[in-house]
Amino acid sequence: MEGVYSSAVLSKIPEGGWIPFAISFILAFIMFGWFYGRQKKIEYELTHKIDLGRLGLLLSEPGIQRVPGLCFFYSNIQDGLTPILGHYIKNMKSLHKVTIFTTLRYLLVPKVAAHERIVVNKLGLEGIYGCVIQYGYADSLNLEGDDIVSQVTDSLQVYLQNCSSCLTSEHHEVQEEISAFEEAKLAGVVHIRGKTRFYIGKNCSWFERSMLAFYEFMHSNCRSALPALGVPPPHRIEVGMLYEA
């Protein structure tokens, strides 16, 4: 029966049945190209990610300054920090006094409860924090930039207050940390995201060159999440970096 069915389908190709096959092939090629490029990008980021020990060494190098202001540094790596961070620090010779490494995480649930939307924590270095903004597939990202800043800063202050103990010295340290946080917010807020491209070396095969070039074309037409979050254009900074394929 299967052979008869296949023959019946193939017999329709000269009559126009090739159109669904062509559409299916094009869609499959697009999906494979996107998957291949994403896997290459993830592999590079996991191999070259920045851990807290490496970040501490970078910040301790002579000439690296902690400049005033509050920075939201966006990263899609859950365990570690994006390689763009190291690229940024080495070239800019600076990092904001208060930097929040922010990750947008989509969960396989319709909606995320308000109290679970923003998860913050300290990363063990002065002025360095982590933040995960969680969304379900039915949640909307259409929020104002100032609203995002207020929600994250409020969540962080509550987190710091909850982490403090009843000891006077620790409570005093927490209050100083909150004051420094507010001072950085008043000095100015910026949102930094990476914009990566592949550097296709001579050792790449023609297949890798073709797939990565196709992925680059698709990726260049993707919209950033920052406009959806309502971050004003003057507050956005894009840091470019080449990933070696």
C-alpha positions, -999 to +999 in steps of 0.1 A: +000+000+000+029+024+008+044+018-026+011+025-043+007+057-022+042+069-031+036+063-067+003+081-066+020+112-050+049+111-075+025+110-104+011+143-093+044+161-096+041+169-133+006+182-127+018+208-101+024+185-071+060+197-070+049+230-054+043+216-019+076+197-022+094+228-031+079+248-003+087+221+022+123+219+010+127+257+013+112+258+048+134+228+059+165+245+045+157+277+064+151+259+097+183+238+092+203+270+084+190+288+115+196+257+137+232+252+124+241+288+129+226+290+164+245+258+174+278+272+162+271+304+181+262+286+213+292+264+211+315+294+207+299+312+236+301+282+260+337+277+251+347+313+255+323+324+283+335+346+311+332+332+346+333+354+378+370+346+385+379+358+350+358+389+354+375+397+387+409+394+370+398+417+342+385+444+366+417+442+386+439+450+356+457+483+357+439+510+337+404+495+340+380+521+355+346+517+371+327+546+356+295+562+372+261+549+361+239+519+360+244+494+331+221+466+320+244+442+301+223+416+282+235+381+279+218+348+267+242+325+287+227+310+318+259+296+334+285+323+329+288+356+311+289+364+274+324+366+257+313+401+245+319+413+281+356+405+279+358+421+245+340+452+259+362+456+290+395+451+271+386+477+245+367+502+265+390+499+296+359+504+318+328+490+333+300+508+351+301+509+389+267+491+390+263+465+363+234+441+360+239+411+337+204+406+324+190+375+306+156+371+290+143+336+296+112+322+278+094+295+298+071+268+284+041+282+303+014+306+292+021+333+318+047+339+345+034+351+379+043+387+387+064+377+417+084+352+396+089+376+366+122+390+378+149+370+396+179+389+409+210+379+428+245+392+438+274+377+418+301+382+445+319+412+430+314+448+440+285+464+420+280+433+399+245+416+399+226+391+379+190+393+367+167+369+348+135+383+334+111+354+328+083+353+303+057+328+292+046+324+256+014+344+262+032+372+281+040+405+263+074+422+262+059+456+254+070+474+285+085+509+289+122+511+295+118+531+326+093+506+339+118+477+334+145+497+352+122+504+381+110+468+384+145+454+384+159+480+408+130+475+432+134+438+431+172+441+437+166+464+467+141+439+482+166+411+476+194+430+493+172+439+523+161+402+526+197+391+525+208+413+553+209+400+588+201+417+621+237+425+627+243+463+627+275+461+606+259+440+578+228+462+578+250+492+574+268+476+545+234+468+528+223+504+532+255+516+517+250+492+488+215+504+482+227+541+484+254+533+458+228+517+436+205+547+437+235+570+430+244+550+400+208+551+387+207+589+390+240+591+371+224+575+341+212+542+328+224+524+297+215+491+281+243+472+264+237+442+240+261+423+218+258+422+181+279+393+169+290+380+135+310+350+124+345+354+111+347+327+085+383+316+083+401+299+054+399+265+072+361+264+069+346+240+044+323+253+016+294+238+036+302+258+067+308+290+047+274+286+030+254+278+061+270+305+082+266+331+055+229+321+052+225+323+090+242+357+090+217+369+065+187+357+086+202+370+118+208+404+104+170+407+098+160+397+133+147+424+156+164+432+189+144+426+221+154+461+234+128+480+213+102+455+225+112+462+261+107+499+254+143+509+259+148+544+244+173+545+215+196+570+232+200+545+261+210+516+238+246+506+231+255+477+207+289+461+211+301+443+180+323+412+181+334+386+156+331+349+165+357+328+148+340+299+131 
